[in-house]
Amino acid sequence: MSRLPVVSAREVIRVAEKLGFAFDRQKGSHAVYVRSSDMRRLVIPVHKGRDLRPGTLRGLIDDLGLSVDEFVEKLSA
């Protein structure tokens, strides 16, 4: 298992969009993305100029249905 990368919310959004998630709505700093094929929902905290904390990122990766290695692969592709 590889180490957890340091990424911004924008980078997580880019991976989510590659996986078929689309922007649904936003309330405050929380952007909600949904995938219509299985109605999976992903809530991403968007704070400009700040990277996501490791625990938050790990939860988002789990919500995407990926392993850390798969996430890193999608991130660089």
N, CA, C, O and CB atoms as a CASP TS submission, in Angstrom:
PFRMAT TS
TARGET T0000
AUTHOR 0000-0000-0000
METHOD Language model
MODEL 1
PARENT N/A
ATOM      1  N   MET     1       0.849  -1.178   0.000  1.00  0.00           N
ATOM      2  CA  MET     1       0.000   0.000   0.000  1.00  0.00           C
ATOM      3  C   MET     1       0.892   1.237   0.000  1.00  0.00           C
ATOM      4  O   MET     1       1.829   1.339   0.793  1.00  0.00           O
ATOM      5  CB  MET     1      -0.965   0.000   1.225  1.00  0.00           C
ATOM      6  N   SER     2       0.597   2.160  -0.883  1.00  0.00           N
ATOM      7  CA  SER     2       1.410   3.365  -0.969  1.00  0.00           C
ATOM      8  C   SER     2       0.952   4.388   0.058  1.00  0.00           C
ATOM      9  O   SER     2      -0.132   4.290   0.632  1.00  0.00           O
ATOM     10  CB  SER     2       1.346   3.959  -2.379  1.00  0.00           C
ATOM     11  N   ARG     3       1.808   5.363   0.265  1.00  0.00           N
ATOM     12  CA  ARG     3       1.473   6.432   1.199  1.00  0.00           C
ATOM     13  C   ARG     3       0.367   7.303   0.629  1.00  0.00           C
ATOM     14  O   ARG     3       0.186   7.402  -0.584  1.00  0.00           O
ATOM     15  CB  ARG     3       2.709   7.282   1.518  1.00  0.00           C
ATOM     16  N   LEU     4      -0.349   7.916   1.515  1.00  0.00           N
ATOM     17  CA  LEU     4      -1.430   8.813   1.126  1.00  0.00           C
ATOM     18  C   LEU     4      -0.828  10.100   0.564  1.00  0.00           C
ATOM     19  O   LEU     4      -0.002  10.724   1.230  1.00  0.00           O
ATOM     20  CB  LEU     4      -2.367   9.116   2.335  1.00  0.00           C
ATOM     21  N   PRO     5      -1.220  10.513  -0.645  1.00  0.00           N
ATOM     22  CA  PRO     5      -0.659  11.739  -1.208  1.00  0.00           C
ATOM     23  C   PRO     5      -1.262  12.977  -0.546  1.00  0.00           C
ATOM     24  O   PRO     5      -2.313  12.901   0.091  1.00  0.00           O
ATOM     25  CB  PRO     5      -0.893  11.786  -2.720  1.00  0.00           C
ATOM     26  N   VAL     6      -0.597  14.098  -0.702  1.00  0.00           N
ATOM     27  CA  VAL     6      -1.119  15.383  -0.230  1.00  0.00           C
ATOM     28  C   VAL     6      -1.767  16.045  -1.434  1.00  0.00           C
ATOM     29  O   VAL     6      -1.086  16.410  -2.393  1.00  0.00           O
ATOM     30  CB  VAL     6       0.020  16.299   0.406  1.00  0.00           C
ATOM     31  N   VAL     7      -3.096  16.201  -1.382  1.00  0.00           N
ATOM     32  CA  VAL     7      -3.825  16.733  -2.525  1.00  0.00           C
ATOM     33  C   VAL     7      -4.832  17.786  -2.076  1.00  0.00           C
ATOM     34  O   VAL     7      -5.211  17.857  -0.908  1.00  0.00           O
ATOM     35  CB  VAL     7      -4.536  15.604  -3.282  1.00  0.00           C
ATOM     36  N   SER     8      -5.246  18.593  -3.032  1.00  0.00           N
ATOM     37  CA  SER     8      -6.280  19.597  -2.777  1.00  0.00           C
ATOM     38  C   SER     8      -7.641  19.012  -3.149  1.00  0.00           C
ATOM     39  O   SER     8      -7.725  17.943  -3.752  1.00  0.00           O
ATOM     40  CB  SER     8      -6.002  20.909  -3.580  1.00  0.00           C
ATOM     41  N   ALA     9      -8.678  19.711  -2.790  1.00  0.00           N
ATOM     42  CA  ALA     9     -10.033  19.273  -3.132  1.00  0.00           C
ATOM     43  C   ALA     9     -10.212  19.232  -4.647  1.00  0.00           C
ATOM     44  O   ALA     9     -10.901  18.354  -5.166  1.00  0.00           O
ATOM     45  CB  ALA     9     -11.084  20.206  -2.495  1.00  0.00           C
ATOM     46  N   ARG    10      -9.597  20.173  -5.355  1.00  0.00           N
ATOM     47  CA  ARG    10      -9.719  20.242  -6.817  1.00  0.00           C
ATOM     48  C   ARG    10      -9.189  18.963  -7.472  1.00  0.00           C
ATOM     49  O   ARG    10      -9.755  18.493  -8.459  1.00  0.00           O
ATOM     50  CB  ARG    10      -8.959  21.471  -7.364  1.00  0.00           C
ATOM     51  N   GLU    11      -8.115  18.403  -6.929  1.00  0.00           N
ATOM     52  CA  GLU    11      -7.551  17.167  -7.480  1.00  0.00           C
ATOM     53  C   GLU    11      -8.472  15.974  -7.228  1.00  0.00           C
ATOM     54  O   GLU    11      -8.599  15.097  -8.083  1.00  0.00           O
ATOM     55  CB  GLU    11      -6.168  16.897  -6.874  1.00  0.00           C
ATOM     56  N   VAL    12      -9.109  15.936  -6.070  1.00  0.00           N
ATOM     57  CA  VAL    12     -10.067  14.869  -5.778  1.00  0.00           C
ATOM     58  C   VAL    12     -11.270  14.995  -6.712  1.00  0.00           C
ATOM     59  O   VAL    12     -11.792  13.988  -7.191  1.00  0.00           O
ATOM     60  CB  VAL    12     -10.521  14.922  -4.290  1.00  0.00           C
ATOM     61  N   ILE    13     -11.706  16.214  -6.971  1.00  0.00           N
ATOM     62  CA  ILE    13     -12.826  16.448  -7.884  1.00  0.00           C
ATOM     63  C   ILE    13     -12.480  15.953  -9.279  1.00  0.00           C
ATOM     64  O   ILE    13     -13.324  15.365  -9.956  1.00  0.00           O
ATOM     65  CB  ILE    13     -13.195  17.943  -7.925  1.00  0.00           C
ATOM     66  N   ARG    14     -11.244  16.186  -9.716  1.00  0.00           N
ATOM     67  CA  ARG    14     -10.817  15.728 -11.041  1.00  0.00           C
ATOM     68  C   ARG    14     -10.886  14.200 -11.148  1.00  0.00           C
ATOM     69  O   ARG    14     -11.330  13.669 -12.166  1.00  0.00           O
ATOM     70  CB  ARG    14      -9.387  16.214 -11.336  1.00  0.00           C
ATOM     71  N   VAL    15     -10.450  13.496 -10.103  1.00  0.00           N
ATOM     72  CA  VAL    15     -10.527  12.025 -10.092  1.00  0.00           C
ATOM     73  C   VAL    15     -11.987  11.579 -10.062  1.00  0.00           C
ATOM     74  O   VAL    15     -12.362  10.642 -10.766  1.00  0.00           O
ATOM     75  CB  VAL    15      -9.759  11.438  -8.870  1.00  0.00           C
ATOM     76  N   ALA    16     -12.814  12.244  -9.253  1.00  0.00           N
ATOM     77  CA  ALA    16     -14.225  11.882  -9.159  1.00  0.00           C
ATOM     78  C   ALA    16     -14.921  12.034 -10.510  1.00  0.00           C
ATOM     79  O   ALA    16     -15.736  11.194 -10.890  1.00  0.00           O
ATOM     80  CB  ALA    16     -14.926  12.744  -8.102  1.00  0.00           C
ATOM     81  N   GLU    17     -14.601  13.100 -11.228  1.00  0.00           N
ATOM     82  CA  GLU    17     -15.212  13.308 -12.539  1.00  0.00           C
ATOM     83  C   GLU    17     -14.763  12.246 -13.543  1.00  0.00           C
ATOM     84  O   GLU    17     -15.535  11.859 -14.421  1.00  0.00           O
ATOM     85  CB  GLU    17     -14.869  14.700 -13.064  1.00  0.00           C
ATOM     86  N   LYS    18     -13.522  11.774 -13.419  1.00  0.00           N
ATOM     87  CA  LYS    18     -13.046  10.681 -14.272  1.00  0.00           C
ATOM     88  C   LYS    18     -13.840   9.396 -14.008  1.00  0.00           C
ATOM     89  O   LYS    18     -14.006   8.567 -14.903  1.00  0.00           O
ATOM     90  CB  LYS    18     -11.541  10.433 -14.037  1.00  0.00           C
ATOM     91  N   LEU    19     -14.324   9.242 -12.777  1.00  0.00           N
ATOM     92  CA  LEU    19     -15.075   8.047 -12.397  1.00  0.00           C
ATOM     93  C   LEU    19     -16.571   8.183 -12.643  1.00  0.00           C
ATOM     94  O   LEU    19     -17.337   7.287 -12.287  1.00  0.00           O
ATOM     95  CB  LEU    19     -14.835   7.734 -10.948  1.00  0.00           C
ATOM     96  N   GLY    20     -16.995   9.283 -13.243  1.00  0.00           N
ATOM     97  CA  GLY    20     -18.398   9.446 -13.601  1.00  0.00           C
ATOM     98  C   GLY    20     -19.227  10.277 -12.644  1.00  0.00           C
ATOM     99  O   GLY    20     -20.441  10.379 -12.819  1.00  0.00           O
ATOM    100  N   PHE    21     -18.610  10.872 -11.638  1.00  0.00           N
ATOM    101  CA  PHE    21     -19.344  11.738 -10.718  1.00  0.00           C
ATOM    102  C   PHE    21     -19.556  13.098 -11.372  1.00  0.00           C
ATOM    103  O   PHE    21     -18.698  13.575 -12.115  1.00  0.00           O
ATOM    104  CB  PHE    21     -18.587  11.888  -9.366  1.00  0.00           C
ATOM    105  N   ALA    22     -20.690  13.715 -11.099  1.00  0.00           N
ATOM    106  CA  ALA    22     -21.015  15.026 -11.652  1.00  0.00           C
ATOM    107  C   ALA    22     -21.452  15.944 -10.510  1.00  0.00           C
ATOM    108  O   ALA    22     -22.058  15.499  -9.536  1.00  0.00           O
ATOM    109  CB  ALA    22     -22.132  14.918 -12.745  1.00  0.00           C
ATOM    110  N   PHE    23     -21.136  17.224 -10.647  1.00  0.00           N
ATOM    111  CA  PHE    23     -21.513  18.206  -9.636  1.00  0.00           C
ATOM    112  C   PHE    23     -23.030  18.267  -9.518  1.00  0.00           C
ATOM    113  O   PHE    23     -23.737  18.360 -10.521  1.00  0.00           O
ATOM    114  CB  PHE    23     -20.937  19.599  -9.980  1.00  0.00           C
ATOM    115  N   ASP    24     -23.520  18.214  -8.286  1.00  0.00           N
ATOM    116  CA  ASP    24     -24.962  18.283  -8.046  1.00  0.00           C
ATOM    117  C   ASP    24     -25.344  19.610  -7.403  1.00  0.00           C
ATOM    118  O   ASP    24     -26.210  20.328  -7.904  1.00  0.00           O
ATOM    119  CB  ASP    24     -25.414  17.116  -7.158  1.00  0.00           C
ATOM    120  N   ARG    25     -24.697  19.927  -6.299  1.00  0.00           N
ATOM    121  CA  ARG    25     -25.025  21.165  -5.584  1.00  0.00           C
ATOM    122  C   ARG    25     -23.908  21.500  -4.610  1.00  0.00           C
ATOM    123  O   ARG    25     -22.996  20.703  -4.390  1.00  0.00           O
ATOM    124  CB  ARG    25     -26.378  21.036  -4.835  1.00  0.00           C
ATOM    125  N   GLN    26     -23.992  22.695  -4.028  1.00  0.00           N
ATOM    126  CA  GLN    26     -23.006  23.105  -3.031  1.00  0.00           C
ATOM    127  C   GLN    26     -23.694  23.912  -1.958  1.00  0.00           C
ATOM    128  O   GLN    26     -24.548  24.754  -2.239  1.00  0.00           O
ATOM    129  CB  GLN    26     -21.862  23.918  -3.674  1.00  0.00           C
ATOM    130  N   LYS    27     -23.310  23.643  -0.719  1.00  0.00           N
ATOM    131  CA  LYS    27     -23.817  24.429   0.400  1.00  0.00           C
ATOM    132  C   LYS    27     -22.616  24.839   1.231  1.00  0.00           C
ATOM    133  O   LYS    27     -21.958  24.000   1.846  1.00  0.00           O
ATOM    134  CB  LYS    27     -24.868  23.623   1.257  1.00  0.00           C
ATOM    135  N   GLY    28     -22.339  26.108   1.246  1.00  0.00           N
ATOM    136  CA  GLY    28     -21.149  26.584   1.944  1.00  0.00           C
ATOM    137  C   GLY    28     -19.902  26.075   1.243  1.00  0.00           C
ATOM    138  O   GLY    28     -19.719  26.285   0.044  1.00  0.00           O
ATOM    139  N   SER    29     -19.051  25.406   1.999  1.00  0.00           N
ATOM    140  CA  SER    29     -17.810  24.905   1.429  1.00  0.00           C
ATOM    141  C   SER    29     -17.881  23.426   1.068  1.00  0.00           C
ATOM    142  O   SER    29     -16.855  22.825   0.749  1.00  0.00           O
ATOM    143  CB  SER    29     -16.680  25.135   2.392  1.00  0.00           C
ATOM    144  N   HIS    30     -19.061  22.830   1.111  1.00  0.00           N
ATOM    145  CA  HIS    30     -19.203  21.413   0.800  1.00  0.00           C
ATOM    146  C   HIS    30     -19.870  21.219  -0.561  1.00  0.00           C
ATOM    147  O   HIS    30     -21.041  21.550  -0.752  1.00  0.00           O
ATOM    148  CB  HIS    30     -20.010  20.704   1.893  1.00  0.00           C
ATOM    149  N   ALA    31     -19.093  20.674  -1.499  1.00  0.00           N
ATOM    150  CA  ALA    31     -19.611  20.395  -2.836  1.00  0.00           C
ATOM    151  C   ALA    31     -20.084  18.946  -2.876  1.00  0.00           C
ATOM    152  O   ALA    31     -19.380  18.044  -2.421  1.00  0.00           O
ATOM    153  CB  ALA    31     -18.526  20.664  -3.932  1.00  0.00           C
ATOM    154  N   VAL    32     -21.261  18.727  -3.415  1.00  0.00           N
ATOM    155  CA  VAL    32     -21.847  17.391  -3.487  1.00  0.00           C
ATOM    156  C   VAL    32     -21.797  16.914  -4.932  1.00  0.00           C
ATOM    157  O   VAL    32     -22.288  17.583  -5.841  1.00  0.00           O
ATOM    158  CB  VAL    32     -23.311  17.384  -2.949  1.00  0.00           C
ATOM    159  N   TYR    33     -21.197  15.750  -5.125  1.00  0.00           N
ATOM    160  CA  TYR    33     -21.099  15.117  -6.440  1.00  0.00           C
ATOM    161  C   TYR    33     -21.851  13.798  -6.379  1.00  0.00           C
ATOM    162  O   TYR    33     -21.795  13.092  -5.372  1.00  0.00           O
ATOM    163  CB  TYR    33     -19.604  14.898  -6.868  1.00  0.00           C
ATOM    164  N   VAL    34     -22.556  13.463  -7.457  1.00  0.00           N
ATOM    165  CA  VAL    34     -23.297  12.204  -7.520  1.00  0.00           C
ATOM    166  C   VAL    34     -22.955  11.475  -8.818  1.00  0.00           C
ATOM    167  O   VAL    34     -22.596  12.087  -9.824  1.00  0.00           O
ATOM    168  CB  VAL    34     -24.828  12.456  -7.418  1.00  0.00           C
ATOM    169  N   ARG    35     -23.078  10.150  -8.763  1.00  0.00           N
ATOM    170  CA  ARG    35     -22.897   9.332  -9.960  1.00  0.00           C
ATOM    171  C   ARG    35     -24.243   8.717 -10.274  1.00  0.00           C
ATOM    172  O   ARG    35     -24.796   7.976  -9.461  1.00  0.00           O
ATOM    173  CB  ARG    35     -21.786   8.229  -9.765  1.00  0.00           C
ATOM    174  N   SER    36     -24.772   9.018 -11.445  1.00  0.00           N
ATOM    175  CA  SER    36     -26.135   8.616 -11.788  1.00  0.00           C
ATOM    176  C   SER    36     -26.277   7.111 -11.997  1.00  0.00           C
ATOM    177  O   SER    36     -27.380   6.580 -11.863  1.00  0.00           O
ATOM    178  CB  SER    36     -26.580   9.338 -13.030  1.00  0.00           C
ATOM    179  N   SER    37     -25.200   6.420 -12.318  1.00  0.00           N
ATOM    180  CA  SER    37     -25.311   4.986 -12.584  1.00  0.00           C
ATOM    181  C   SER    37     -25.710   4.201 -11.338  1.00  0.00           C
ATOM    182  O   SER    37     -26.476   3.242 -11.437  1.00  0.00           O
ATOM    183  CB  SER    37     -23.996   4.455 -13.125  1.00  0.00           C
ATOM    184  N   ASP    38     -25.207   4.589 -10.174  1.00  0.00           N
ATOM    185  CA  ASP    38     -25.551   3.867  -8.945  1.00  0.00           C
ATOM    186  C   ASP    38     -25.991   4.800  -7.807  1.00  0.00           C
ATOM    187  O   ASP    38     -26.146   4.371  -6.664  1.00  0.00           O
ATOM    188  CB  ASP    38     -24.362   3.039  -8.490  1.00  0.00           C
ATOM    189  N   MET    39     -26.189   6.083  -8.141  1.00  0.00           N
ATOM    190  CA  MET    39     -26.639   7.099  -7.185  1.00  0.00           C
ATOM    191  C   MET    39     -25.711   7.212  -5.966  1.00  0.00           C
ATOM    192  O   MET    39     -26.158   7.536  -4.866  1.00  0.00           O
ATOM    193  CB  MET    39     -28.055   6.779  -6.723  1.00  0.00           C
ATOM    194  N   ARG    40     -24.429   6.945  -6.173  1.00  0.00           N
ATOM    195  CA  ARG    40     -23.441   7.113  -5.117  1.00  0.00           C
ATOM    196  C   ARG    40     -23.187   8.610  -4.948  1.00  0.00           C
ATOM    197  O   ARG    40     -23.110   9.344  -5.933  1.00  0.00           O
ATOM    198  CB  ARG    40     -22.113   6.340  -5.444  1.00  0.00           C
ATOM    199  N   ARG    41     -23.059   9.058  -3.709  1.00  0.00           N
ATOM    200  CA  ARG    41     -22.883  10.477  -3.403  1.00  0.00           C
ATOM    201  C   ARG    41     -21.517  10.700  -2.766  1.00  0.00           C
ATOM    202  O   ARG    41     -21.033   9.870  -1.997  1.00  0.00           O
ATOM    203  CB  ARG    41     -24.009  10.984  -2.467  1.00  0.00           C
ATOM    204  N   LEU    42     -20.907  11.827  -3.097  1.00  0.00           N
ATOM    205  CA  LEU    42     -19.591  12.181  -2.584  1.00  0.00           C
ATOM    206  C   LEU    42     -19.622  13.646  -2.162  1.00  0.00           C
ATOM    207  O   LEU    42     -19.929  14.519  -2.973  1.00  0.00           O
ATOM    208  CB  LEU    42     -18.475  11.924  -3.652  1.00  0.00           C
ATOM    209  N   VAL    43     -19.307  13.920  -0.903  1.00  0.00           N
ATOM    210  CA  VAL    43     -19.299  15.290  -0.393  1.00  0.00           C
ATOM    211  C   VAL    43     -17.845  15.696  -0.182  1.00  0.00           C
ATOM    212  O   VAL    43     -17.130  15.089   0.615  1.00  0.00           O
ATOM    213  CB  VAL    43     -20.129  15.418   0.941  1.00  0.00           C
ATOM    214  N   ILE    44     -17.417  16.729  -0.903  1.00  0.00           N
ATOM    215  CA  ILE    44     -16.025  17.166  -0.859  1.00  0.00           C
ATOM    216  C   ILE    44     -15.943  18.545  -0.231  1.00  0.00           C
ATOM    217  O   ILE    44     -16.574  19.481  -0.724  1.00  0.00           O
ATOM    218  CB  ILE    44     -15.402  17.175  -2.271  1.00  0.00           C
ATOM    219  N   PRO    45     -15.168  18.696   0.861  1.00  0.00           N
ATOM    220  CA  PRO    45     -14.983  20.021   1.448  1.00  0.00           C
ATOM    221  C   PRO    45     -13.995  20.817   0.602  1.00  0.00           C
ATOM    222  O   PRO    45     -12.855  20.396   0.405  1.00  0.00           O
ATOM    223  CB  PRO    45     -14.486  19.914   2.916  1.00  0.00           C
ATOM    224  N   VAL    46     -14.435  21.959   0.107  1.00  0.00           N
ATOM    225  CA  VAL    46     -13.605  22.776  -0.783  1.00  0.00           C
ATOM    226  C   VAL    46     -13.179  24.036  -0.045  1.00  0.00           C
ATOM    227  O   VAL    46     -13.987  24.931   0.201  1.00  0.00           O
ATOM    228  CB  VAL    46     -14.368  23.137  -2.095  1.00  0.00           C
ATOM    229  N   HIS    47     -11.893  24.090   0.306  1.00  0.00           N
ATOM    230  CA  HIS    47     -11.325  25.263   0.966  1.00  0.00           C
ATOM    231  C   HIS    47     -10.141  25.718   0.134  1.00  0.00           C
ATOM    232  O   HIS    47      -9.159  24.990  -0.009  1.00  0.00           O
ATOM    233  CB  HIS    47     -10.899  24.952   2.450  1.00  0.00           C
ATOM    234  N   LYS    48     -10.232  26.911  -0.411  1.00  0.00           N
ATOM    235  CA  LYS    48      -9.199  27.420  -1.303  1.00  0.00           C
ATOM    236  C   LYS    48      -7.853  27.541  -0.585  1.00  0.00           C
ATOM    237  O   LYS    48      -7.770  28.061   0.528  1.00  0.00           O
ATOM    238  CB  LYS    48      -9.615  28.776  -1.872  1.00  0.00           C
ATOM    239  N   GLY    49      -6.811  27.053  -1.241  1.00  0.00           N
ATOM    240  CA  GLY    49      -5.469  27.194  -0.711  1.00  0.00           C
ATOM    241  C   GLY    49      -5.106  26.209   0.380  1.00  0.00           C
ATOM    242  O   GLY    49      -4.029  26.323   0.967  1.00  0.00           O
ATOM    243  N   ARG    50      -5.974  25.236   0.677  1.00  0.00           N
ATOM    244  CA  ARG    50      -5.688  24.262   1.731  1.00  0.00           C
ATOM    245  C   ARG    50      -5.777  22.855   1.168  1.00  0.00           C
ATOM    246  O   ARG    50      -6.664  22.545   0.374  1.00  0.00           O
ATOM    247  CB  ARG    50      -6.660  24.430   2.919  1.00  0.00           C
ATOM    248  N   ASP    51      -4.849  22.010   1.587  1.00  0.00           N
ATOM    249  CA  ASP    51      -4.882  20.606   1.207  1.00  0.00           C
ATOM    250  C   ASP    51      -5.823  19.859   2.143  1.00  0.00           C
ATOM    251  O   ASP    51      -6.081  20.293   3.265  1.00  0.00           O
ATOM    252  CB  ASP    51      -3.460  19.986   1.240  1.00  0.00           C
ATOM    253  N   LEU    52      -6.329  18.732   1.661  1.00  0.00           N
ATOM    254  CA  LEU    52      -7.216  17.918   2.485  1.00  0.00           C
ATOM    255  C   LEU    52      -6.409  17.205   3.563  1.00  0.00           C
ATOM    256  O   LEU    52      -5.271  16.799   3.332  1.00  0.00           O
ATOM    257  CB  LEU    52      -7.986  16.897   1.619  1.00  0.00           C
ATOM    258  N   ARG    53      -6.993  17.061   4.715  1.00  0.00           N
ATOM    259  CA  ARG    53      -6.334  16.353   5.811  1.00  0.00           C
ATOM    260  C   ARG    53      -6.339  14.860   5.507  1.00  0.00           C
ATOM    261  O   ARG    53      -7.222  14.380   4.796  1.00  0.00           O
ATOM    262  CB  ARG    53      -7.035  16.645   7.173  1.00  0.00           C
ATOM    263  N   PRO    54      -5.371  14.123   6.031  1.00  0.00           N
ATOM    264  CA  PRO    54      -5.243  12.699   5.701  1.00  0.00           C
ATOM    265  C   PRO    54      -6.494  11.866   5.996  1.00  0.00           C
ATOM    266  O   PRO    54      -6.871  11.021   5.184  1.00  0.00           O
ATOM    267  CB  PRO    54      -4.089  12.121   6.455  1.00  0.00           C
ATOM    268  N   GLY    55      -7.134  12.086   7.128  1.00  0.00           N
ATOM    269  CA  GLY    55      -8.332  11.320   7.462  1.00  0.00           C
ATOM    270  C   GLY    55      -9.487  11.614   6.523  1.00  0.00           C
ATOM    271  O   GLY    55     -10.239  10.717   6.141  1.00  0.00           O
ATOM    272  N   THR    56      -9.619  12.880   6.156  1.00  0.00           N
ATOM    273  CA  THR    56     -10.666  13.285   5.218  1.00  0.00           C
ATOM    274  C   THR    56     -10.411  12.664   3.850  1.00  0.00           C
ATOM    275  O   THR    56     -11.327  12.141   3.215  1.00  0.00           O
ATOM    276  CB  THR    56     -10.736  14.825   5.106  1.00  0.00           C
ATOM    277  N   LEU    57      -9.159  12.725   3.403  1.00  0.00           N
ATOM    278  CA  LEU    57      -8.810  12.157   2.111  1.00  0.00           C
ATOM    279  C   LEU    57      -9.051  10.657   2.091  1.00  0.00           C
ATOM    280  O   LEU    57      -9.569  10.134   1.104  1.00  0.00           O
ATOM    281  CB  LEU    57      -7.358  12.460   1.773  1.00  0.00           C
ATOM    282  N   ARG    58      -8.690   9.960   3.147  1.00  0.00           N
ATOM    283  CA  ARG    58      -8.901   8.511   3.208  1.00  0.00           C
ATOM    284  C   ARG    58     -10.395   8.182   3.122  1.00  0.00           C
ATOM    285  O   ARG    58     -10.783   7.224   2.453  1.00  0.00           O
ATOM    286  CB  ARG    58      -8.298   7.929   4.511  1.00  0.00           C
ATOM    287  N   GLY    59     -11.227   8.974   3.794  1.00  0.00           N
ATOM    288  CA  GLY    59     -12.669   8.769   3.716  1.00  0.00           C
ATOM    289  C   GLY    59     -13.207   9.006   2.317  1.00  0.00           C
ATOM    290  O   GLY    59     -14.067   8.263   1.845  1.00  0.00           O
ATOM    291  N   LEU    60     -12.704  10.044   1.651  1.00  0.00           N
ATOM    292  CA  LEU    60     -13.145  10.328   0.284  1.00  0.00           C
ATOM    293  C   LEU    60     -12.722   9.203  -0.665  1.00  0.00           C
ATOM    294  O   LEU    60     -13.484   8.822  -1.554  1.00  0.00           O
ATOM    295  CB  LEU    60     -12.571  11.678  -0.199  1.00  0.00           C
ATOM    296  N   ILE    61     -11.522   8.677  -0.478  1.00  0.00           N
ATOM    297  CA  ILE    61     -11.056   7.578  -1.325  1.00  0.00           C
ATOM    298  C   ILE    61     -11.943   6.356  -1.117  1.00  0.00           C
ATOM    299  O   ILE    61     -12.285   5.669  -2.080  1.00  0.00           O
ATOM    300  CB  ILE    61      -9.576   7.232  -1.019  1.00  0.00           C
ATOM    301  N   ASP    62     -12.319   6.080   0.127  1.00  0.00           N
ATOM    302  CA  ASP    62     -13.247   4.975   0.404  1.00  0.00           C
ATOM    303  C   ASP    62     -14.601   5.218  -0.249  1.00  0.00           C
ATOM    304  O   ASP    62     -15.192   4.301  -0.820  1.00  0.00           O
ATOM    305  CB  ASP    62     -13.424   4.788   1.918  1.00  0.00           C
ATOM    306  N   ASP    63     -15.093   6.454  -0.166  1.00  0.00           N
ATOM    307  CA  ASP    63     -16.379   6.794  -0.782  1.00  0.00           C
ATOM    308  C   ASP    63     -16.338   6.656  -2.299  1.00  0.00           C
ATOM    309  O   ASP    63     -17.351   6.343  -2.925  1.00  0.00           O
ATOM    310  CB  ASP    63     -16.782   8.213  -0.407  1.00  0.00           C
ATOM    311  N   LEU    64     -15.165   6.889  -2.893  1.00  0.00           N
ATOM    312  CA  LEU    64     -15.004   6.709  -4.339  1.00  0.00           C
ATOM    313  C   LEU    64     -14.977   5.233  -4.721  1.00  0.00           C
ATOM    314  O   LEU    64     -15.148   4.887  -5.890  1.00  0.00           O
ATOM    315  CB  LEU    64     -13.723   7.391  -4.819  1.00  0.00           C
ATOM    316  N   GLY    65     -14.763   4.365  -3.734  1.00  0.00           N
ATOM    317  CA  GLY    65     -14.699   2.928  -4.005  1.00  0.00           C
ATOM    318  C   GLY    65     -13.341   2.497  -4.536  1.00  0.00           C
ATOM    319  O   GLY    65     -13.241   1.511  -5.266  1.00  0.00           O
ATOM    320  N   LEU    66     -12.294   3.232  -4.172  1.00  0.00           N
ATOM    321  CA  LEU    66     -10.945   2.945  -4.651  1.00  0.00           C
ATOM    322  C   LEU    66     -10.024   2.606  -3.488  1.00  0.00           C
ATOM    323  O   LEU    66     -10.319   2.917  -2.334  1.00  0.00           O
ATOM    324  CB  LEU    66     -10.387   4.135  -5.439  1.00  0.00           C
ATOM    325  N   SER    67      -8.903   1.963  -3.807  1.00  0.00           N
ATOM    326  CA  SER    67      -7.829   1.818  -2.833  1.00  0.00           C
ATOM    327  C   SER    67      -6.911   3.025  -2.997  1.00  0.00           C
ATOM    328  O   SER    67      -7.046   3.783  -3.958  1.00  0.00           O
ATOM    329  CB  SER    67      -7.044   0.459  -3.023  1.00  0.00           C
ATOM    330  N   VAL    68      -5.989   3.203  -2.075  1.00  0.00           N
ATOM    331  CA  VAL    68      -5.061   4.333  -2.162  1.00  0.00           C
ATOM    332  C   VAL    68      -4.225   4.218  -3.431  1.00  0.00           C
ATOM    333  O   VAL    68      -3.987   5.217  -4.110  1.00  0.00           O
ATOM    334  CB  VAL    68      -4.146   4.393  -0.912  1.00  0.00           C
ATOM    335  N   ASP    69      -3.777   3.007  -3.756  1.00  0.00           N
ATOM    336  CA  ASP    69      -2.975   2.799  -4.964  1.00  0.00           C
ATOM    337  C   ASP    69      -3.759   3.155  -6.225  1.00  0.00           C
ATOM    338  O   ASP    69      -3.229   3.798  -7.131  1.00  0.00           O
ATOM    339  CB  ASP    69      -2.499   1.346  -5.041  1.00  0.00           C
ATOM    340  N   GLU    70      -5.026   2.735  -6.279  1.00  0.00           N
ATOM    341  CA  GLU    70      -5.862   3.053  -7.435  1.00  0.00           C
ATOM    342  C   GLU    70      -6.085   4.564  -7.544  1.00  0.00           C
ATOM    343  O   GLU    70      -6.084   5.122  -8.641  1.00  0.00           O
ATOM    344  CB  GLU    70      -7.215   2.320  -7.337  1.00  0.00           C
ATOM    345  N   PHE    71      -6.277   5.221  -6.389  1.00  0.00           N
ATOM    346  CA  PHE    71      -6.468   6.669  -6.388  1.00  0.00           C
ATOM    347  C   PHE    71      -5.234   7.382  -6.926  1.00  0.00           C
ATOM    348  O   PHE    71      -5.350   8.293  -7.747  1.00  0.00           O
ATOM    349  CB  PHE    71      -6.789   7.165  -4.975  1.00  0.00           C
ATOM    350  N   VAL    72      -4.057   6.974  -6.469  1.00  0.00           N
ATOM    351  CA  VAL    72      -2.807   7.595  -6.920  1.00  0.00           C
ATOM    352  C   VAL    72      -2.639   7.383  -8.426  1.00  0.00           C
ATOM    353  O   VAL    72      -2.183   8.278  -9.138  1.00  0.00           O
ATOM    354  CB  VAL    72      -1.586   7.009  -6.146  1.00  0.00           C
ATOM    355  N   GLU    73      -3.007   6.204  -8.902  1.00  0.00           N
ATOM    356  CA  GLU    73      -2.920   5.918 -10.339  1.00  0.00           C
ATOM    357  C   GLU    73      -3.839   6.829 -11.149  1.00  0.00           C
ATOM    358  O   GLU    73      -3.436   7.379 -12.173  1.00  0.00           O
ATOM    359  CB  GLU    73      -3.272   4.452 -10.610  1.00  0.00           C
ATOM    360  N   LYS    74      -5.083   6.984 -10.679  1.00  0.00           N
ATOM    361  CA  LYS    74      -6.043   7.865 -11.362  1.00  0.00           C
ATOM    362  C   LYS    74      -5.617   9.323 -11.274  1.00  0.00           C
ATOM    363  O   LYS    74      -5.867  10.105 -12.191  1.00  0.00           O
ATOM    364  CB  LYS    74      -7.444   7.696 -10.762  1.00  0.00           C
ATOM    365  N   LEU    75      -4.985   9.680 -10.185  1.00  0.00           N
ATOM    366  CA  LEU    75      -4.535  11.056  -9.968  1.00  0.00           C
ATOM    367  C   LEU    75      -3.467  11.438 -10.977  1.00  0.00           C
ATOM    368  O   LEU    75      -3.447  12.568 -11.466  1.00  0.00           O
ATOM    369  CB  LEU    75      -3.999  11.230  -8.543  1.00  0.00           C
ATOM    370  N   SER    76      -2.581  10.506 -11.291  1.00  0.00           N
ATOM    371  CA  SER    76      -1.486  10.820 -12.209  1.00  0.00           C
ATOM    372  C   SER    76      -1.862  10.617 -13.672  1.00  0.00           C
ATOM    373  O   SER    76      -1.148  11.077 -14.563  1.00  0.00           O
ATOM    374  CB  SER    76      -0.285   9.974 -11.878  1.00  0.00           C
ATOM    375  N   ALA    77      -2.969   9.936 -13.927  1.00  0.00           N
ATOM    376  CA  ALA    77      -3.367   9.670 -15.321  1.00  0.00           C
ATOM    377  C   ALA    77      -4.048  10.854 -15.964  1.00  0.00           C
ATOM    378  O   ALA    77      -4.439  10.784 -17.129  1.00  0.00           O
ATOM    379  CB  ALA    77      -4.285   8.475 -15.385  1.00  0.00           C
TER
END
